[in-house]
Amino acid sequence: MTDNTVVSNLPTILDKANKAKKPVFGSEIEQVKIGCIGCVGIDFVKLGNQTGKMAAKVLKGEAKAKDMPFETFDSGEIVINTKVASDLGIEISNGVKEQASQTFDKIEQSGENK
């Protein structure tokens, strides 16, 4: 989920879903940290690097932005929260655990300082 309205209300959504024993899947790592069971999301650092390389081509005069082709990521990173799964009585398969780039075993408070 990337809609700002949904994301800003995610703690309420998670509270209601948890009471109903329903998993919520997010779209990025921070959402998994605060209570989504998992996501297949993009790495925003990689996205920033890729965007920076495209911008550098424009700034160096190597390309015009209007003529540059779209670039996309063709795979996402699996991120899971085993605490959420356990709380909901859901078993995450070993195959998914092995594919996960990050696994969290606790639920952070929304907006918690890092």
Secondary structure, DSSP 8 states (H G I E B T S, - for coil): ---HHHHHTHHHHHHHHHHTT---B-SSHHHHHTT-SEEEE--HHHHHHHHHHHHHHHHTTS--GGGS-----S--EEEEEHHHHHHHT----HHHHHH-SEEE-S---TT---
